[in-house]
């Protein structure tokens, strides 16, 4: 029996579908996904047309209406602004998004999957002095799940990006999840994107040929049979911003910009280290979650990252097409769980599930 016909998963708070893409690659069917944001839901549906994508507020959804009983796994990542280390203004116990994980728990209680996967930002570990994670763990244990969690680095699983995610996996049959082994080699930014088209500030081409240079093994994997590079969209920055770019070398940030070009900044001390960051071609990328607002710079060209470049750095294949305005697409990419990281976790779950059955 094919894996895809054997295992069923449900994706809640799905976003554009990074977790689901990894699950599908691991052999899990996704008949239902839930995503309130319309553009992300359209992206999910375009790339997974066989999935029913529900765009209702999750508080109004009855999981018993799915006609799916005891699926293999329910997974997702509730909105996490209140847990994030990157924005101190929203990191507090009163942030209403912090309670959306209770909806995740409700779905687990009602659907009773064999496995659950709960992902979030690494900041959840220290939030509320660690009590939040302890409470979440207790919630799942009270429902009969054996739980294990860890902060994983995407670079350890073939993703060309230094991005950490909190991953919690639970099993209802007493299995303690064993996290997958790390990949020894790291993928650099240029290994990820060097075969993509040369672009200029503000360029927007739906399809362009790949460069003639030899693609890396990672790039070949991301091409996934595509004959052209799709969605080569770059934000258009004003001339002052582009002039600032010219002063920044690979690995440097806004601190390399001459003072006379930064006069509109009243207090540069408040600038985040990720602002005006030119990616180092020889290392994995910094986190690209806010790559439009942070104005992350191409390693060699004086412009921001294109949609396809950012998608590559997140490990989305080139045939994965995003829906919505450029701003919405950039946000979807930045918010996503890297599919290669997700695939490694789901494959490990399938492996332990198979061993348990034998």
C-alpha positions in Angstrom: 0.0 0.0 0.0 1.3 3.4 -0.9 2.1 5.7 2.0 -0.1 8.5 0.5 -3.1 6.2 0.7 -2.4 5.0 4.2 -1.7 8.2 6.3 -4.1 11.1 6.8 -3.1 14.5 8.3 -5.0 17.7 9.1 -3.2 21.0 8.9 -4.6 23.8 11.1 -3.2 27.4 11.1 -1.7 26.2 7.8 -0.5 29.5 6.2 0.8 29.0 2.7 1.5 25.3 3.4 5.1 24.8 4.4 4.3 22.1 6.9 1.8 20.4 4.6 4.3 20.3 1.8 6.8 18.5 4.0 4.0 16.1 5.2 3.1 15.3 1.6 6.7 14.6 0.7 6.8 12.2 3.6 3.8 10.3 2.3 0.9 11.9 4.2 -2.4 12.9 2.6 -3.8 16.3 3.6 -7.6 16.2 3.0 -8.3 19.3 5.1 -6.4 22.5 6.0 -7.6 25.5 7.9 -6.3 29.0 7.3 -8.2 32.2 8.0 -6.0 34.6 5.9 -7.5 34.5 2.4 -4.3 35.0 0.4 -2.4 32.3 2.2 -5.5 30.0 1.8 -5.5 30.7 -2.0 -1.8 29.8 -2.1 -2.4 26.5 -0.3 -5.3 25.6 -2.5 -3.4 26.4 -5.7 -0.5 24.1 -4.8 -2.7 21.4 -3.1 -5.9 21.4 -5.2 -7.0 18.1 -3.7 -7.2 19.6 -0.2 -10.3 21.2 1.2 -9.1 24.6 2.6 -11.4 26.1 5.2 -11.1 29.8 5.7 -13.5 30.3 8.6 -12.3 31.6 12.0 -11.1 28.4 13.8 -13.2 29.2 16.8 -16.3 28.6 14.7 -15.1 25.3 13.2 -16.4 21.9 14.5 -13.7 19.3 13.9 -16.4 16.5 14.2 -17.9 17.8 11.0 -14.9 16.5 9.0 -16.0 12.9 9.0 -12.4 11.9 9.7 -11.9 9.8 12.8 -8.6 9.3 14.5 -6.3 10.6 11.7 -2.6 9.7 11.9 -1.7 13.3 12.7 -3.0 16.8 13.4 -0.4 19.5 13.0 0.0 23.3 12.9 1.5 26.5 14.3 -0.9 29.0 15.9 0.0 32.7 15.4 2.9 33.4 17.6 3.4 37.1 17.8 3.2 37.1 21.6 5.9 34.4 21.9 8.4 35.8 19.4 11.8 37.2 20.5 11.9 39.5 17.5 9.3 41.9 18.6 9.2 43.0 22.2 6.1 45.2 21.7 3.9 42.1 21.1 5.7 39.7 23.5 3.4 39.7 26.5 0.9 37.4 28.3 -2.1 39.6 27.2 -1.6 39.1 23.5 -4.8 37.4 22.3 -2.9 35.3 19.8 -1.2 33.5 22.7 -4.5 31.7 23.5 -5.0 30.3 20.0 -3.0 27.3 21.0 -6.1 26.3 23.1 -7.9 25.8 19.7 -5.1 23.4 18.7 -5.7 21.5 21.9 -9.5 21.5 21.2 -8.8 19.9 17.8 -6.6 17.2 19.4 -9.2 16.5 22.0 -12.0 16.1 19.4 -10.1 14.3 16.6 -7.9 12.0 18.8 -5.0 11.6 16.3 -2.3 9.1 16.9 0.3 11.8 16.5 0.3 15.6 16.9 2.9 18.2 15.8 2.8 21.7 17.4 5.3 24.2 16.0 6.2 27.7 17.0 8.9 30.3 17.4 11.9 29.4 19.6 10.9 32.3 21.9 8.1 30.2 23.3 10.7 28.3 25.3 11.5 31.3 27.5 8.1 33.1 27.4 6.5 33.6 30.8 9.7 32.1 32.4 9.1 28.8 30.7 5.7 28.2 32.2 3.9 28.5 28.9 5.7 25.4 27.4 5.2 23.5 30.6 1.5 24.2 30.5 1.2 23.2 26.8 3.1 20.0 27.6 0.7 19.3 30.5 -2.3 20.0 28.3 -1.3 17.3 25.8 -0.2 14.8 28.5 -3.7 15.2 30.1 -5.1 14.1 26.8 -3.0 10.9 26.9 -0.1 11.9 24.8 3.6 11.2 25.3 5.3 14.4 24.4 8.8 15.4 23.4 10.0 18.8 22.2 13.1 20.6 21.0 14.2 23.8 19.2 15.5 22.7 15.7 17.7 24.7 13.4 16.6 24.5 9.7 20.3 24.5 8.6 20.7 21.1 10.2 18.1 19.7 7.7 19.3 21.1 4.4 17.7 24.5 4.5 20.0 27.4 3.5 18.7 29.6 6.4 19.7 30.0 10.0 16.2 29.7 11.3 15.1 28.0 14.6 11.7 26.6 15.3 10.2 25.1 18.4 8.8 21.6 17.5 6.7 19.5 19.9 5.6 16.0 18.9 3.2 13.8 20.8 2.0 10.3 20.4 -1.2 8.7 21.9 0.2 5.2 22.1 3.1 5.8 24.4 5.8 6.3 21.8 8.4 8.9 22.7 9.3 10.8 19.5 13.0 10.6 18.5 14.0 13.7 16.6 15.7 13.1 13.3 19.5 13.2 12.8 21.1 16.3 11.6 22.6 16.7 8.1 26.3 17.3 8.4 26.8 19.7 5.4 25.3 23.2 5.3 23.8 24.8 2.2 25.0 28.4 1.5 23.0 31.2 0.0 24.7 31.1 -3.3 24.3 27.3 -3.6 20.6 28.0 -3.1 20.1 30.9 -5.6 23.1 31.3 -7.9 21.2 29.8 -10.9 18.3 32.2 -10.6 18.0 35.2 -13.0 19.9 38.5 -12.5 17.4 41.1 -11.6 17.2 44.8 -10.9 15.4 46.9 -8.2 11.6 46.7 -8.7 11.7 44.1 -11.5 8.6 41.9 -11.8 8.8 39.1 -14.3 6.5 36.1 -14.0 8.9 33.7 -15.8 12.6 34.0 -16.8 15.1 31.4 -17.9 17.6 30.0 -15.4 21.2 31.0 -15.7 23.5 28.8 -17.8 25.9 28.2 -14.9 25.9 24.8 -13.3 23.2 24.5 -10.6 24.1 23.1 -7.2 22.5 19.8 -6.0 20.3 21.9 -3.8 19.2 24.2 -6.7 18.5 21.1 -8.9 16.3 19.7 -6.2 14.4 23.0 -5.9 13.9 23.2 -9.6 11.8 20.1 -9.3 11.5 19.7 -13.0 10.7 23.4 -13.7 12.0 24.8 -17.0 11.9 28.4 -15.9 12.2 30.5 -12.8 8.8 31.8 -11.7 7.7 34.8 -9.7 10.8 36.9 -10.1 9.3 39.8 -8.2 11.5 42.4 -6.4 10.2 45.2 -4.2 10.9 48.7 -5.7 13.0 50.7 -3.3 13.6 54.4 -3.7 17.0 55.8 -4.9 18.2 56.6 -1.4 17.7 53.0 -0.3 19.5 51.6 -3.3 22.4 54.0 -2.7 22.6 52.7 0.8 22.8 49.2 -0.5 26.0 50.0 -2.5 28.0 50.6 0.7 27.2 47.3 2.3 29.4 44.3 1.8 28.4 40.7 2.2 27.6 39.9 5.9 27.4 43.6 6.8 24.3 45.6 7.8 23.1 49.2 8.3 26.2 50.1 10.3 28.2 50.1 7.0 26.1 52.9 5.6 27.7 56.4 5.8 26.1 58.8 8.2 25.1 61.3 5.5 22.8 58.6 4.0 21.2 57.9 7.3 20.1 61.3 8.4 16.4 60.5 8.4 17.1 58.0 11.3 16.8 60.0 14.5 18.3 57.2 16.6 20.3 54.5 14.8 20.9 52.7 18.0 17.3 51.4 17.7 18.1 49.7 14.4 17.8 46.0 14.5 20.9 44.0 13.4 18.9 42.5 10.6 18.1 45.8 8.9 19.9 46.4 5.6 21.6 43.1 5.9 23.5 41.9 2.8 23.5 38.1 2.8 26.8 36.4 2.9 27.1 34.2 -0.2 29.2 31.5 1.5 26.9 30.9 4.5 23.3 30.1 5.1 21.0 33.1 5.1 19.9 34.9 8.2 16.2 34.5 9.1 14.0 36.0 6.3 10.8 36.4 8.2 10.6 40.1 7.6 12.8 40.3 4.6 10.8 43.0 2.9 10.7 45.3 5.9 14.3 44.5 6.9 15.4 45.1 3.3 17.6 42.1 3.2 20.0 42.5 0.3 21.1 40.1 -2.4 24.7 38.9 -1.9 25.9 40.5 -5.1 23.2 42.7 -6.6 22.1 46.1 -5.2 18.4 45.1 -4.6 16.2 43.2 -2.2 15.5 39.5 -2.5 13.1 38.3 -5.2 10.1 36.2 -4.3 11.7 33.1 -5.9 15.0 33.7 -4.1 13.3 34.0 -0.7 11.2 30.9 -1.5 14.4 29.0 -2.4 16.0 30.1 0.9 12.9 28.8 2.7 13.2 25.5 0.7 10.0 25.9 -1.4 10.4 24.3 -4.8 10.2 26.4 -7.9 6.9 25.0 -9.0 5.3 26.3 -5.8 3.3 29.4 -6.7 2.2 32.1 -4.3 -1.1 34.0 -4.5 -1.8 37.6 -3.6 -0.1 41.0 -3.8 3.7 41.2 -3.5 3.4 42.3 0.1 1.1 39.3 0.9 3.4 36.9 -0.9 6.5 38.1 1.0 4.6 37.7 4.3 3.5 34.2 3.4 7.1 33.1 2.6 8.5 34.8 5.7 5.9 33.1 8.0 6.2 29.6 6.6 7.9 26.6 8.2 10.7 25.5 5.8 9.3 22.5 3.9 12.6 20.5 4.1 12.6 20.9 7.9 9.0 19.7 8.0 9.7 16.8 5.7 12.5 15.5 8.0 10.2 15.6 11.0 7.3 13.9 9.2 9.5 11.2 7.8 10.7 10.4 11.3 7.2 10.2 12.5 6.3 7.8 9.7 9.4 5.7 10.5 8.4 5.4 14.1 4.8 4.7 13.2 6.0 1.8 10.9 8.3 0.4 13.6 5.4 0.4 16.1 3.2 -1.5 13.7 5.7 -4.2 13.0 
